[in-house]
Amino acid sequence: MSVDVVTFGCRLNAYESEVIRRGGADARVGESIVVNTCAVTAEAVRQAKQSIRRIRRERPHARIVVTGCAAQTAPEAFAAMPEVDRVAGNEEKLDARLWRAEHKIAVADIMAVKTMRPHAIASIEGRTRAFVQVQNGCDHRCTFCIIPFGRGNSRSLPVQDVIAQVRRLAENGYREVVLTGVDITSYSDGEARLGALIKRILREVPELARLRLSSIDSVEADPDVLDALANEPRLMPHLHLSLQAGDDLILKRMKRRHTRRDAIDFCAQLRRLRPDVVFGADIIAGFPTESDDAFARSLDLVDDCGLTTLHVFPFSARPGTPASRMPQLAHAIVKERARRLRERGEAALRAYLAREVGARRRVLAESSSLARTEQFTPVQLGKSVWPGEILDVTIAGHDGRQLLAA
């Protein structure tokens, strides 16, 4: 009996893939492969379909189940593939009934889902840090984004359920837990927002060494989030920001809720509160109507916010979104702007790595030779250690991509 899961996309998908894997094992299903898809870009969908075809060639007798955001938003497209045995929606994939249903397509109205169920994960295969899903869905409607139609509206897990999951993971030896979701800064269980949740986790699970946040929307960060970052050393000084652009007109056309100045001020404020904090960010290259000057402001945002890492997304028109109906840029222009953004991000990373040389850093070992600093920077270790070990190292150099320990 085996259930393999092929995961595309975000950390939330990685967490949910573990729930799927455990559910399949408990159900004692036959040889099955679940493809947990992403719908953020057309390229992500293309890669998922390519993977499905390859899997069928390599394992002709396995049952192939396709799920995730791409399956939720375009179930018929996957059901039409001869390689696919079943298509399940984002809510159905976490239900034990996934393995018992008879219909080829099981995709319900995700917008009708109003609550979250806890999924007790005691460990995550092959990882030294664990993820806990605290929130799902999104109430915002950015003009480029199809994810709300794959995930539904925002809903949050009650505080006590989150704390119980974190405690269980810490008791099982995990030194670091990452809080994840689609839009975690919108977290609210009716009483506590994200900042209050963070403080309660750290207070009620004292055995947890490190707590980390996944991607956040800076404009939604409540005062307790900032207070926790300023005063809780166990909350890691690394934030990945959903910025998307550096030009106010493009941000408005994206229907974002922050301005360029908001982003710069947030980073400056947080550096005053937590001087060792570092920032990564998502930025879209070549959004419809983006002029040369608008793109230049996105390039400049890397320095103005002091970003150290970039996730660059060449604009990909998603069917049904408002941005897909806006005047599009030529593919060559989008590709070139993505290249320039990546180069700027690589330069920012090299500059940051150079500043780290000579520093003493506390790292969490991910393998016998690779670790991560509190700022989530990879460190190649100079000696063999146990995965999961936390140790102090001196940074002797870097290779342009990672730090090198003495």
Contacts in CASP RR format, 6 or more apart in sequence:
PFRMAT RR
TARGET T0000
AUTHOR 0000-0000-0000
METHOD contacts of the structure
MODEL  1
MSVDVVTFGCRLNAYESEVIRRGGADARVGESIVVNTCAVTAEAVRQAKQ
SIRRIRRERPHARIVVTGCAAQTAPEAFAAMPEVDRVAGNEEKLDARLWR
AEHKIAVADIMAVKTMRPHAIASIEGRTRAFVQVQNGCDHRCTFCIIPFG
RGNSRSLPVQDVIAQVRRLAENGYREVVLTGVDITSYSDGEARLGALIKR
ILREVPELARLRLSSIDSVEADPDVLDALANEPRLMPHLHLSLQAGDDLI
LKRMKRRHTRRDAIDFCAQLRRLRPDVVFGADIIAGFPTESDDAFARSLD
LVDDCGLTTLHVFPFSARPGTPASRMPQLAHAIVKERARRLRERGEAALR
AYLAREVGARRRVLAESSSLARTEQFTPVQLGKSVWPGEILDVTIAGHDG
RQLLAA
1 25 0 8 1.000
1 28 0 8 1.000
1 29 0 8 1.000
1 30 0 8 1.000
1 31 0 8 1.000
2 30 0 8 1.000
2 31 0 8 1.000
2 32 0 8 1.000
3 20 0 8 1.000
3 21 0 8 1.000
3 23 0 8 1.000
3 24 0 8 1.000
3 25 0 8 1.000
3 29 0 8 1.000
3 30 0 8 1.000
3 32 0 8 1.000
3 33 0 8 1.000
3 34 0 8 1.000
4 21 0 8 1.000
4 32 0 8 1.000
4 33 0 8 1.000
4 34 0 8 1.000
5 17 0 8 1.000
5 18 0 8 1.000
5 20 0 8 1.000
5 21 0 8 1.000
5 33 0 8 1.000
5 34 0 8 1.000
5 35 0 8 1.000
5 36 0 8 1.000
6 33 0 8 1.000
6 34 0 8 1.000
6 35 0 8 1.000
6 36 0 8 1.000
6 51 0 8 1.000
6 55 0 8 1.000
7 13 0 8 1.000
7 14 0 8 1.000
7 17 0 8 1.000
7 36 0 8 1.000
8 35 0 8 1.000
8 36 0 8 1.000
8 37 0 8 1.000
8 38 0 8 1.000
8 44 0 8 1.000
8 47 0 8 1.000
8 48 0 8 1.000
8 51 0 8 1.000
9 38 0 8 1.000
9 40 0 8 1.000
9 44 0 8 1.000
10 38 0 8 1.000
10 40 0 8 1.000
10 180 0 8 1.000
10 214 0 8 1.000
10 215 0 8 1.000
11 131 0 8 1.000
11 178 0 8 1.000
11 180 0 8 1.000
11 181 0 8 1.000
11 214 0 8 1.000
12 131 0 8 1.000
12 133 0 8 1.000
12 136 0 8 1.000
12 180 0 8 1.000
12 181 0 8 1.000
12 182 0 8 1.000
12 214 0 8 1.000
13 36 0 8 1.000
13 38 0 8 1.000
13 68 0 8 1.000
14 124 0 8 1.000
14 131 0 8 1.000
15 121 0 8 1.000
15 124 0 8 1.000
15 131 0 8 1.000
15 132 0 8 1.000
15 133 0 8 1.000
15 180 0 8 1.000
16 36 0 8 1.000
16 93 0 8 1.000
16 94 0 8 1.000
16 133 0 8 1.000
17 34 0 8 1.000
17 36 0 8 1.000
18 121 0 8 1.000
18 124 0 8 1.000
18 125 0 8 1.000
19 94 0 8 1.000
19 119 0 8 1.000
19 121 0 8 1.000
20 34 0 8 1.000
20 36 0 8 1.000
20 67 0 8 1.000
20 93 0 8 1.000
20 94 0 8 1.000
20 98 0 8 1.000
21 34 0 8 1.000
21 125 0 8 1.000
22 121 0 8 1.000
23 96 0 8 1.000
23 99 0 8 1.000
24 32 0 8 1.000
24 98 0 8 1.000
24 99 0 8 1.000
26 96 0 8 1.000
27 96 0 8 1.000
27 99 0 8 1.000
27 100 0 8 1.000
29 63 0 8 1.000
29 99 0 8 1.000
30 63 0 8 1.000
31 59 0 8 1.000
31 61 0 8 1.000
31 62 0 8 1.000
31 63 0 8 1.000
32 62 0 8 1.000
32 63 0 8 1.000
32 64 0 8 1.000
32 65 0 8 1.000
32 99 0 8 1.000
33 55 0 8 1.000
33 59 0 8 1.000
33 62 0 8 1.000
33 63 0 8 1.000
33 64 0 8 1.000
33 65 0 8 1.000
34 65 0 8 1.000
34 66 0 8 1.000
34 67 0 8 1.000
34 93 0 8 1.000
35 48 0 8 1.000
35 51 0 8 1.000
35 52 0 8 1.000
35 55 0 8 1.000
35 64 0 8 1.000
35 65 0 8 1.000
35 66 0 8 1.000
35 67 0 8 1.000
36 67 0 8 1.000
36 68 0 8 1.000
36 93 0 8 1.000
37 44 0 8 1.000
37 45 0 8 1.000
37 48 0 8 1.000
37 66 0 8 1.000
37 67 0 8 1.000
37 68 0 8 1.000
37 69 0 8 1.000
37 70 0 8 1.000
37 71 0 8 1.000
37 78 0 8 1.000
38 44 0 8 1.000
38 45 0 8 1.000
38 48 0 8 1.000
38 68 0 8 1.000
38 69 0 8 1.000
38 70 0 8 1.000
39 45 0 8 1.000
39 68 0 8 1.000
39 69 0 8 1.000
39 70 0 8 1.000
39 72 0 8 1.000
39 73 0 8 1.000
39 74 0 8 1.000
39 146 0 8 1.000
39 147 0 8 1.000
39 150 0 8 1.000
39 318 0 8 1.000
40 69 0 8 1.000
40 145 0 8 1.000
40 146 0 8 1.000
40 147 0 8 1.000
40 313 0 8 1.000
40 316 0 8 1.000
41 313 0 8 1.000
41 314 0 8 1.000
41 316 0 8 1.000
41 318 0 8 1.000
42 316 0 8 1.000
42 317 0 8 1.000
42 318 0 8 1.000
43 316 0 8 1.000
44 70 0 8 1.000
45 70 0 8 1.000
45 74 0 8 1.000
48 66 0 8 1.000
48 70 0 8 1.000
49 78 0 8 1.000
49 81 0 8 1.000
52 64 0 8 1.000
52 66 0 8 1.000
52 78 0 8 1.000
52 81 0 8 1.000
52 83 0 8 1.000
52 84 0 8 1.000
53 81 0 8 1.000
53 83 0 8 1.000
55 62 0 8 1.000
55 64 0 8 1.000
55 83 0 8 1.000
56 64 0 8 1.000
56 83 0 8 1.000
63 85 0 8 1.000
63 86 0 8 1.000
64 83 0 8 1.000
64 84 0 8 1.000
64 85 0 8 1.000
64 86 0 8 1.000
65 84 0 8 1.000
65 85 0 8 1.000
65 86 0 8 1.000
65 87 0 8 1.000
65 88 0 8 1.000
65 98 0 8 1.000
66 78 0 8 1.000
66 81 0 8 1.000
66 84 0 8 1.000
66 86 0 8 1.000
66 87 0 8 1.000
66 88 0 8 1.000
67 87 0 8 1.000
67 88 0 8 1.000
67 89 0 8 1.000
67 90 0 8 1.000
67 92 0 8 1.000
67 93 0 8 1.000
67 98 0 8 1.000
68 88 0 8 1.000
68 89 0 8 1.000
68 90 0 8 1.000
68 93 0 8 1.000
68 150 0 8 1.000
69 90 0 8 1.000
69 146 0 8 1.000
69 147 0 8 1.000
69 150 0 8 1.000
69 151 0 8 1.000
70 78 0 8 1.000
71 78 0 8 1.000
71 87 0 8 1.000
71 88 0 8 1.000
71 89 0 8 1.000
71 90 0 8 1.000
71 107 0 8 1.000
72 89 0 8 1.000
72 90 0 8 1.000
72 107 0 8 1.000
72 110 0 8 1.000
72 149 0 8 1.000
72 150 0 8 1.000
72 151 0 8 1.000
73 146 0 8 1.000
73 149 0 8 1.000
73 150 0 8 1.000
75 87 0 8 1.000
75 89 0 8 1.000
75 105 0 8 1.000
75 107 0 8 1.000
76 105 0 8 1.000
78 84 0 8 1.000
78 87 0 8 1.000
79 87 0 8 1.000
79 104 0 8 1.000
79 105 0 8 1.000
85 104 0 8 1.000
86 101 0 8 1.000
86 104 0 8 1.000
86 105 0 8 1.000
86 106 0 8 1.000
87 104 0 8 1.000
87 105 0 8 1.000
87 106 0 8 1.000
87 107 0 8 1.000
88 98 0 8 1.000
88 101 0 8 1.000
88 106 0 8 1.000
88 107 0 8 1.000
89 106 0 8 1.000
89 107 0 8 1.000
89 108 0 8 1.000
89 110 0 8 1.000
90 110 0 8 1.000
90 150 0 8 1.000
90 151 0 8 1.000
91 108 0 8 1.000
91 110 0 8 1.000
91 113 0 8 1.000
92 98 0 8 1.000
92 101 0 8 1.000
92 106 0 8 1.000
92 107 0 8 1.000
92 108 0 8 1.000
94 117 0 8 1.000
94 119 0 8 1.000
98 106 0 8 1.000
110 149 0 8 1.000
110 150 0 8 1.000
110 151 0 8 1.000
110 152 0 8 1.000
111 149 0 8 1.000
111 152 0 8 1.000
111 153 0 8 1.000
113 152 0 8 1.000
113 153 0 8 1.000
113 155 0 8 1.000
114 153 0 8 1.000
114 155 0 8 1.000
115 155 0 8 1.000
116 133 0 8 1.000
116 135 0 8 1.000
116 136 0 8 1.000
116 155 0 8 1.000
116 156 0 8 1.000
116 157 0 8 1.000
118 157 0 8 1.000
118 161 0 8 1.000
118 164 0 8 1.000
118 165 0 8 1.000
119 133 0 8 1.000
120 164 0 8 1.000
120 165 0 8 1.000
120 168 0 8 1.000
121 130 0 8 1.000
121 132 0 8 1.000
121 165 0 8 1.000
121 169 0 8 1.000
122 168 0 8 1.000
122 169 0 8 1.000
122 172 0 8 1.000
123 130 0 8 1.000
123 169 0 8 1.000
123 172 0 8 1.000
123 174 0 8 1.000
124 130 0 8 1.000
124 131 0 8 1.000
128 174 0 8 1.000
128 175 0 8 1.000
128 176 0 8 1.000
128 364 0 8 1.000
128 365 0 8 1.000
128 366 0 8 1.000
128 367 0 8 1.000
128 387 0 8 1.000
128 388 0 8 1.000
129 174 0 8 1.000
129 175 0 8 1.000
129 176 0 8 1.000
129 177 0 8 1.000
129 178 0 8 1.000
129 210 0 8 1.000
129 212 0 8 1.000
129 364 0 8 1.000
129 366 0 8 1.000
130 169 0 8 1.000
130 174 0 8 1.000
130 176 0 8 1.000
130 177 0 8 1.000
130 178 0 8 1.000
131 177 0 8 1.000
131 178 0 8 1.000
131 179 0 8 1.000
131 180 0 8 1.000
131 214 0 8 1.000
132 162 0 8 1.000
132 165 0 8 1.000
132 166 0 8 1.000
132 169 0 8 1.000
132 177 0 8 1.000
132 178 0 8 1.000
132 179 0 8 1.000
132 180 0 8 1.000
133 157 0 8 1.000
133 180 0 8 1.000
133 181 0 8 1.000
134 156 0 8 1.000
134 157 0 8 1.000
134 162 0 8 1.000
134 179 0 8 1.000
134 180 0 8 1.000
134 181 0 8 1.000
134 184 0 8 1.000
134 187 0 8 1.000
134 194 0 8 1.000
134 197 0 8 1.000
135 154 0 8 1.000
135 155 0 8 1.000
135 156 0 8 1.000
135 157 0 8 1.000
135 181 0 8 1.000
135 182 0 8 1.000
135 183 0 8 1.000
135 184 0 8 1.000
135 186 0 8 1.000
135 187 0 8 1.000
136 151 0 8 1.000
136 152 0 8 1.000
136 154 0 8 1.000
136 155 0 8 1.000
136 181 0 8 1.000
136 182 0 8 1.000
137 147 0 8 1.000
137 148 0 8 1.000
137 151 0 8 1.000
137 152 0 8 1.000
137 153 0 8 1.000
137 154 0 8 1.000
137 155 0 8 1.000
137 181 0 8 1.000
137 182 0 8 1.000
137 183 0 8 1.000
138 145 0 8 1.000
138 147 0 8 1.000
138 148 0 8 1.000
138 151 0 8 1.000
138 152 0 8 1.000
138 153 0 8 1.000
138 154 0 8 1.000
138 182 0 8 1.000
138 183 0 8 1.000
138 186 0 8 1.000
139 148 0 8 1.000
139 153 0 8 1.000
139 154 0 8 1.000
139 183 0 8 1.000
139 186 0 8 1.000
140 148 0 8 1.000
140 183 0 8 1.000
140 255 0 8 1.000
140 257 0 8 1.000
141 148 0 8 1.000
141 255 0 8 1.000
142 244 0 8 1.000
142 254 0 8 1.000
142 255 0 8 1.000
142 256 0 8 1.000
143 253 0 8 1.000
143 254 0 8 1.000
143 255 0 8 1.000
143 321 0 8 1.000
143 322 0 8 1.000
143 323 0 8 1.000
143 326 0 8 1.000
144 244 0 8 1.000
144 254 0 8 1.000
144 284 0 8 1.000
144 287 0 8 1.000
144 315 0 8 1.000
144 318 0 8 1.000
144 321 0 8 1.000
144 323 0 8 1.000
145 318 0 8 1.000
145 321 0 8 1.000
146 318 0 8 1.000
146 319 0 8 1.000
146 320 0 8 1.000
146 321 0 8 1.000
147 182 0 8 1.000
151 182 0 8 1.000
154 182 0 8 1.000
154 183 0 8 1.000
154 186 0 8 1.000
156 186 0 8 1.000
156 187 0 8 1.000
156 188 0 8 1.000
156 189 0 8 1.000
156 190 0 8 1.000
157 189 0 8 1.000
158 189 0 8 1.000
159 189 0 8 1.000
159 191 0 8 1.000
159 192 0 8 1.000
159 196 0 8 1.000
159 197 0 8 1.000
159 200 0 8 1.000
162 179 0 8 1.000
162 197 0 8 1.000
162 201 0 8 1.000
163 200 0 8 1.000
163 201 0 8 1.000
163 204 0 8 1.000
163 205 0 8 1.000
166 177 0 8 1.000
166 201 0 8 1.000
166 205 0 8 1.000
166 208 0 8 1.000
166 211 0 8 1.000
167 204 0 8 1.000
167 205 0 8 1.000
167 207 0 8 1.000
167 208 0 8 1.000
169 177 0 8 1.000
170 177 0 8 1.000
170 205 0 8 1.000
170 207 0 8 1.000
170 208 0 8 1.000
171 207 0 8 1.000
174 208 0 8 1.000
175 208 0 8 1.000
175 209 0 8 1.000
175 210 0 8 1.000
175 364 0 8 1.000
175 388 0 8 1.000
175 390 0 8 1.000
176 208 0 8 1.000
176 209 0 8 1.000
176 210 0 8 1.000
176 211 0 8 1.000
176 212 0 8 1.000
176 236 0 8 1.000
176 364 0 8 1.000
177 201 0 8 1.000
177 208 0 8 1.000
177 210 0 8 1.000
177 211 0 8 1.000
177 212 0 8 1.000
178 211 0 8 1.000
178 212 0 8 1.000
178 213 0 8 1.000
178 214 0 8 1.000
179 197 0 8 1.000
179 198 0 8 1.000
179 211 0 8 1.000
179 212 0 8 1.000
179 213 0 8 1.000
179 214 0 8 1.000
180 214 0 8 1.000
181 214 0 8 1.000
183 217 0 8 1.000
183 220 0 8 1.000
184 194 0 8 1.000
184 213 0 8 1.000
184 214 0 8 1.000
184 215 0 8 1.000
184 216 0 8 1.000
185 194 0 8 1.000
185 216 0 8 1.000
185 217 0 8 1.000
185 218 0 8 1.000
185 220 0 8 1.000
185 221 0 8 1.000
185 222 0 8 1.000
185 225 0 8 1.000
186 217 0 8 1.000
186 220 0 8 1.000
187 193 0 8 1.000
187 194 0 8 1.000
187 197 0 8 1.000
188 194 0 8 1.000
189 197 0 8 1.000
192 200 0 8 1.000
193 222 0 8 1.000
193 224 0 8 1.000
194 221 0 8 1.000
194 222 0 8 1.000
194 224 0 8 1.000
194 225 0 8 1.000
195 222 0 8 1.000
195 224 0 8 1.000
195 225 0 8 1.000
195 227 0 8 1.000
195 228 0 8 1.000
196 224 0 8 1.000
198 211 0 8 1.000
198 213 0 8 1.000
198 224 0 8 1.000
198 225 0 8 1.000
198 228 0 8 1.000
198 232 0 8 1.000
198 235 0 8 1.000
199 224 0 8 1.000
199 227 0 8 1.000
199 228 0 8 1.000
199 232 0 8 1.000
201 208 0 8 1.000
201 211 0 8 1.000
202 208 0 8 1.000
202 211 0 8 1.000
202 228 0 8 1.000
202 232 0 8 1.000
202 234 0 8 1.000
202 235 0 8 1.000
208 234 0 8 1.000
209 234 0 8 1.000
209 390 0 8 1.000
210 234 0 8 1.000
210 236 0 8 1.000
210 364 0 8 1.000
210 374 0 8 1.000
210 390 0 8 1.000
211 232 0 8 1.000
211 234 0 8 1.000
211 235 0 8 1.000
211 236 0 8 1.000
212 235 0 8 1.000
212 236 0 8 1.000
212 238 0 8 1.000
212 376 0 8 1.000
213 235 0 8 1.000
213 236 0 8 1.000
213 239 0 8 1.000
214 240 0 8 1.000
215 240 0 8 1.000
215 241 0 8 1.000
215 242 0 8 1.000
215 282 0 8 1.000
216 225 0 8 1.000
216 239 0 8 1.000
216 240 0 8 1.000
216 241 0 8 1.000
216 242 0 8 1.000
217 241 0 8 1.000
217 242 0 8 1.000
217 257 0 8 1.000
217 258 0 8 1.000
218 239 0 8 1.000
218 241 0 8 1.000
218 242 0 8 1.000
218 243 0 8 1.000
218 258 0 8 1.000
218 262 0 8 1.000
218 263 0 8 1.000
218 266 0 8 1.000
218 267 0 8 1.000
219 257 0 8 1.000
219 258 0 8 1.000
219 262 0 8 1.000
219 266 0 8 1.000
220 257 0 8 1.000
221 266 0 8 1.000
226 269 0 8 1.000
226 270 0 8 1.000
226 273 0 8 1.000
228 235 0 8 1.000
229 235 0 8 1.000
229 237 0 8 1.000
229 239 0 8 1.000
229 270 0 8 1.000
229 273 0 8 1.000
229 274 0 8 1.000
229 277 0 8 1.000
230 273 0 8 1.000
230 274 0 8 1.000
236 374 0 8 1.000
236 375 0 8 1.000
236 376 0 8 1.000
237 274 0 8 1.000
237 276 0 8 1.000
237 277 0 8 1.000
237 278 0 8 1.000
237 374 0 8 1.000
237 375 0 8 1.000
238 277 0 8 1.000
238 278 0 8 1.000
238 279 0 8 1.000
238 280 0 8 1.000
238 374 0 8 1.000
238 375 0 8 1.000
238 376 0 8 1.000
239 270 0 8 1.000
239 277 0 8 1.000
239 278 0 8 1.000
239 279 0 8 1.000
239 280 0 8 1.000
240 279 0 8 1.000
240 280 0 8 1.000
240 281 0 8 1.000
240 282 0 8 1.000
240 309 0 8 1.000
240 311 0 8 1.000
241 263 0 8 1.000
241 266 0 8 1.000
241 267 0 8 1.000
241 279 0 8 1.000
241 280 0 8 1.000
241 281 0 8 1.000
241 282 0 8 1.000
241 305 0 8 1.000
242 281 0 8 1.000
242 282 0 8 1.000
243 258 0 8 1.000
243 263 0 8 1.000
243 281 0 8 1.000
243 282 0 8 1.000
243 283 0 8 1.000
243 301 0 8 1.000
243 305 0 8 1.000
244 251 0 8 1.000
244 254 0 8 1.000
244 256 0 8 1.000
244 282 0 8 1.000
244 283 0 8 1.000
244 284 0 8 1.000
244 287 0 8 1.000
245 251 0 8 1.000
245 254 0 8 1.000
245 256 0 8 1.000
245 283 0 8 1.000
245 284 0 8 1.000
245 287 0 8 1.000
245 290 0 8 1.000
245 294 0 8 1.000
245 297 0 8 1.000
245 298 0 8 1.000
245 301 0 8 1.000
246 260 0 8 1.000
246 263 0 8 1.000
246 283 0 8 1.000
246 294 0 8 1.000
246 297 0 8 1.000
246 298 0 8 1.000
246 300 0 8 1.000
246 301 0 8 1.000
247 260 0 8 1.000
247 290 0 8 1.000
247 293 0 8 1.000
247 294 0 8 1.000
247 295 0 8 1.000
247 297 0 8 1.000
247 298 0 8 1.000
248 259 0 8 1.000
248 260 0 8 1.000
249 294 0 8 1.000
250 287 0 8 1.000
250 289 0 8 1.000
250 290 0 8 1.000
250 294 0 8 1.000
250 298 0 8 1.000
251 258 0 8 1.000
251 259 0 8 1.000
251 260 0 8 1.000
253 287 0 8 1.000
253 288 0 8 1.000
253 289 0 8 1.000
253 323 0 8 1.000
253 326 0 8 1.000
254 284 0 8 1.000
254 287 0 8 1.000
254 323 0 8 1.000
255 322 0 8 1.000
260 297 0 8 1.000
260 301 0 8 1.000
260 304 0 8 1.000
263 301 0 8 1.000
263 305 0 8 1.000
264 301 0 8 1.000
264 304 0 8 1.000
264 305 0 8 1.000
267 279 0 8 1.000
267 305 0 8 1.000
267 306 0 8 1.000
270 277 0 8 1.000
271 277 0 8 1.000
276 374 0 8 1.000
276 375 0 8 1.000
277 375 0 8 1.000
278 308 0 8 1.000
278 352 0 8 1.000
278 375 0 8 1.000
278 376 0 8 1.000
278 377 0 8 1.000
279 305 0 8 1.000
279 306 0 8 1.000
279 307 0 8 1.000
279 308 0 8 1.000
280 307 0 8 1.000
280 308 0 8 1.000
280 309 0 8 1.000
280 310 0 8 1.000
280 311 0 8 1.000
281 301 0 8 1.000
281 305 0 8 1.000
281 307 0 8 1.000
281 309 0 8 1.000
281 310 0 8 1.000
281 311 0 8 1.000
282 310 0 8 1.000
282 311 0 8 1.000
282 313 0 8 1.000
283 298 0 8 1.000
283 301 0 8 1.000
283 310 0 8 1.000
283 311 0 8 1.000
283 312 0 8 1.000
283 313 0 8 1.000
283 341 0 8 1.000
284 312 0 8 1.000
284 313 0 8 1.000
284 314 0 8 1.000
284 315 0 8 1.000
285 295 0 8 1.000
285 298 0 8 1.000
285 312 0 8 1.000
285 313 0 8 1.000
285 314 0 8 1.000
285 315 0 8 1.000
285 334 0 8 1.000
285 337 0 8 1.000
285 338 0 8 1.000
285 340 0 8 1.000
285 341 0 8 1.000
286 295 0 8 1.000
286 314 0 8 1.000
286 315 0 8 1.000
286 329 0 8 1.000
286 333 0 8 1.000
286 334 0 8 1.000
286 337 0 8 1.000
286 338 0 8 1.000
287 315 0 8 1.000
287 323 0 8 1.000
287 329 0 8 1.000
288 315 0 8 1.000
288 317 0 8 1.000
288 323 0 8 1.000
288 326 0 8 1.000
288 327 0 8 1.000
288 328 0 8 1.000
288 329 0 8 1.000
289 326 0 8 1.000
289 327 0 8 1.000
289 329 0 8 1.000
290 329 0 8 1.000
290 337 0 8 1.000
295 337 0 8 1.000
298 341 0 8 1.000
299 340 0 8 1.000
299 341 0 8 1.000
299 344 0 8 1.000
301 307 0 8 1.000
302 310 0 8 1.000
302 341 0 8 1.000
302 344 0 8 1.000
302 345 0 8 1.000
302 348 0 8 1.000
303 348 0 8 1.000
306 348 0 8 1.000
307 345 0 8 1.000
307 348 0 8 1.000
308 348 0 8 1.000
308 349 0 8 1.000
308 352 0 8 1.000
308 375 0 8 1.000
308 377 0 8 1.000
309 345 0 8 1.000
309 348 0 8 1.000
309 349 0 8 1.000
310 341 0 8 1.000
310 342 0 8 1.000
310 344 0 8 1.000
310 345 0 8 1.000
310 348 0 8 1.000
312 338 0 8 1.000
312 341 0 8 1.000
312 342 0 8 1.000
312 345 0 8 1.000
313 338 0 8 1.000
314 334 0 8 1.000
314 335 0 8 1.000
314 337 0 8 1.000
314 338 0 8 1.000
315 323 0 8 1.000
315 329 0 8 1.000
315 334 0 8 1.000
317 323 0 8 1.000
317 324 0 8 1.000
317 328 0 8 1.000
318 324 0 8 1.000
346 400 0 8 1.000
349 400 0 8 1.000
349 401 0 8 1.000
350 398 0 8 1.000
350 400 0 8 1.000
352 377 0 8 1.000
353 377 0 8 1.000
353 397 0 8 1.000
353 398 0 8 1.000
353 400 0 8 1.000
353 401 0 8 1.000
353 402 0 8 1.000
353 403 0 8 1.000
354 398 0 8 1.000
356 377 0 8 1.000
356 395 0 8 1.000
356 397 0 8 1.000
356 398 0 8 1.000
356 403 0 8 1.000
357 395 0 8 1.000
357 396 0 8 1.000
357 397 0 8 1.000
357 398 0 8 1.000
357 403 0 8 1.000
358 394 0 8 1.000
358 395 0 8 1.000
358 396 0 8 1.000
358 397 0 8 1.000
359 394 0 8 1.000
359 395 0 8 1.000
360 392 0 8 1.000
360 393 0 8 1.000
360 394 0 8 1.000
360 395 0 8 1.000
361 373 0 8 1.000
361 374 0 8 1.000
361 379 0 8 1.000
361 392 0 8 1.000
361 393 0 8 1.000
361 394 0 8 1.000
361 395 0 8 1.000
361 403 0 8 1.000
362 373 0 8 1.000
362 374 0 8 1.000
362 390 0 8 1.000
362 391 0 8 1.000
362 392 0 8 1.000
363 371 0 8 1.000
363 372 0 8 1.000
363 373 0 8 1.000
363 374 0 8 1.000
363 379 0 8 1.000
363 381 0 8 1.000
363 390 0 8 1.000
363 391 0 8 1.000
363 392 0 8 1.000
363 393 0 8 1.000
363 405 0 8 1.000
364 371 0 8 1.000
364 372 0 8 1.000
364 388 0 8 1.000
364 389 0 8 1.000
364 390 0 8 1.000
365 371 0 8 1.000
365 381 0 8 1.000
365 385 0 8 1.000
365 386 0 8 1.000
365 387 0 8 1.000
365 388 0 8 1.000
365 389 0 8 1.000
365 390 0 8 1.000
365 391 0 8 1.000
366 372 0 8 1.000
366 387 0 8 1.000
366 388 0 8 1.000
367 387 0 8 1.000
368 381 0 8 1.000
368 384 0 8 1.000
368 385 0 8 1.000
368 386 0 8 1.000
368 387 0 8 1.000
369 380 0 8 1.000
369 381 0 8 1.000
369 382 0 8 1.000
369 384 0 8 1.000
369 385 0 8 1.000
370 378 0 8 1.000
370 379 0 8 1.000
370 380 0 8 1.000
370 381 0 8 1.000
371 378 0 8 1.000
371 379 0 8 1.000
371 381 0 8 1.000
371 385 0 8 1.000
371 391 0 8 1.000
371 393 0 8 1.000
371 405 0 8 1.000
372 378 0 8 1.000
372 379 0 8 1.000
373 379 0 8 1.000
373 403 0 8 1.000
377 402 0 8 1.000
377 403 0 8 1.000
378 401 0 8 1.000
378 402 0 8 1.000
378 403 0 8 1.000
379 393 0 8 1.000
379 395 0 8 1.000
379 402 0 8 1.000
379 403 0 8 1.000
379 404 0 8 1.000
379 405 0 8 1.000
380 399 0 8 1.000
380 402 0 8 1.000
380 403 0 8 1.000
380 404 0 8 1.000
380 405 0 8 1.000
381 393 0 8 1.000
381 405 0 8 1.000
382 404 0 8 1.000
382 405 0 8 1.000
382 406 0 8 1.000
385 391 0 8 1.000
393 405 0 8 1.000
393 406 0 8 1.000
394 405 0 8 1.000
394 406 0 8 1.000
395 403 0 8 1.000
395 404 0 8 1.000
395 405 0 8 1.000
395 406 0 8 1.000
396 404 0 8 1.000
396 405 0 8 1.000
396 406 0 8 1.000
397 403 0 8 1.000
397 404 0 8 1.000
398 404 0 8 1.000
END
